Amino acid sequence: MYSSTSTPTTIAIDLKKYRIRIHKQTIHLLGDPKYIQLLVNPLTMAVAIRPVEKELSGDQSHKVNMSLMNSDNSYEIYSRSFITRLCEVIGGLETNCSYRLSGEVISSKAAAVFSLKTIKRIEPEVPNGN
């Protein structure tokens, strides 16, 4: 069982642009790391974001550019390898759509964990037509 110090959060995944949007609060709760690692676990059907101190080889880590933390409410990362792996694990996702995952930042594990069972398609906004 996880510690009681967990905070609910979500991430958005745009399959068309290979983009992952992480709430800035989530980055802050992870300790404003220099790098983060995106992980997919097909056995537990979960995605995790964890802070790392240095860059890892092979597209394993992503630099957190603090100058980009000043705009909007989310931080964007582009990763074709992560999105491709995620689509392999889940299957049946529409490649021109965006999806949202719900999870929590677990301070005792120094990670944000998102269950793939929570994935929901983000419906595009329809203009009023007026």
Order of alpha helices (4+ residues) and beta strands (2+ residues): beta-beta-alpha-beta-beta-beta-beta-alpha-beta-beta-beta
